[in-house]
Amino acid sequence: MLHLEPKSGWLNDPNGLCFFGGKYHVYFQYAPESAYGAGGKCWGHWESPDLLNWRFTGTVLRPDCPDDRNGVYSGCGFVKGDTLNLFYTGNVKEEGEHDYITSGRGANVIRVTTRDGVTMSEKQTLLRNADYPEYCSCHVRDPKVWEENGVYRMVLGARTLDDKGCVLFYRSDDLVKWSFDYELSVPDFGYMWECPDVIDIDGHRFLGVCPQGIPHGKYGYMWEISERNTLGLSPQELSYGETEHQNVYSAGYFRYDDTLHDFEEWDYGFDFYAPQTFTAPDGRILLIGWMGIGDIPYTNPTAELGWQHCLTFPRCLTLRGDGGICQRPVNEFFSLEDTDKYPPVEFDDGEPLTAELPCYIVSPSNLAKFRLIFEDMLEMSLENGVFTLLFTNNEVGRGRGIRRVILGELTYFELIADKSSLEIYLNGGEKVMSTRFYPPDTAVKIRGEGIGGSVYRLKGMEMICDE
């Protein structure tokens, strides 16, 4: 296993990501009673000393007070001294005739603290609907907290009464009393912004959001793309036509100085949403996302076995040469290469090869055109500057079809594959694609056309389950 996944039930957003008490902590949205997300919305919890050996401690937060009775929704972790502060949205749905957008929903920011990551304090409600700007709807959620220049800051995602997405900034001196500071938004960019995240990489600031309701194009959503249209694509090819949208909902980041500009998606695959970043003890900025998405037209057969969804492998964020963000698997990943038992196998252009899963495929070639084929399953290709992921077998893709991303030349190709997931890193993580896939066997036949490289057999991560 290379990805954190539930033994049973439904998993979605990663929450409370942090390093605390000598361990990495990954909380996550969890519906333990149903693989389809029904029942109480809780937080599950994993912990690890090294991002490779994980212990699942079970359900640590449940909807058990009036201010979160309909769900412990997403939030964050903030470490202060010997205490981990967890902030989340407590969801409340009132009975009666409500649309739950303009009335009938309570969105409460709640705080708990813990000294061990598992045993929680009493819940403390910090903000309610009345504490948000009057132009906001009942959809305000997903707090992310950090400290800046001696002041505690919080950002919340919101939907206004006129269906505009935005983020709300709050400030505090004590982590308890919070006051509204300002709002950030851009015109005509969706009706709701979820999962906000303020990210600093080497002094460059970004605002991560998951905007709902934005139109898409054939190559994903690219806002203010004209200056970077180096391939000479026509306006029609860059169109945001509803018939050519890629994902139902988006997850991406703005470059953020005095204004927001140059929104770019984190991941151009089928299955990625609600990422959250945190800082490792050595200063690296790490990201984990949900390898899933809501309201999708495709399926996951694991639901029939009683569980559904997983998280991405942790990624390290660095700056690209053009000021954007590169994502790579964290360095710890490469210790999973099982080279003592299974030396890497080379594959050449046109020569088929059988690869056992899980595996890591790498090609450091400079290519303008190629195809890499998982026979009777899917194809990855580059032509005319566009990288394409295409499922050729619906039983393997389970409704997934085609995804594209504008790339230019390929200078470095990496692929992590296990028995149900693919993560594709292009040009050192300049672009990334994640998807679930469901091969019938633990071995896949691969063949390159115009590409060669190396295949490394991987060990799985160690998992211990307390529940």
TACOR-V353933 format. One record per helix or strand of 2 or more residues. SS is the DSSP state (a for helix, b for strand). FROM is the first residue (numbers start at 1). TO is the last residue. Records with the same first field share a line. If there is no record, write none. Layout:
SS->FROM-TO / FROM-TO
//
This chain:
b->9-20 / 23-31 / 42-48 / 53-61 / 72-80 / 83-93 / 105-114 / 124-127 / 136-148 / 151-160 / 165-172 / 178-184 / 192-201 / 204-212 / 252-256 / 260-265 / 273-279 / 285-290 / 307-308 / 310-311 / 315-319 / 325-329 / 345-347 / 353-356 / 359-363 / 370-374 / 378-383 / 386-391 / 402-406 / 413-417 / 421-426 / 431-436 / 443-449 / 453-458 / 462-465
a->66-68 / 129-131 / 226-228 / 242-244 / 301-305 / 331-336 / 394-397
//
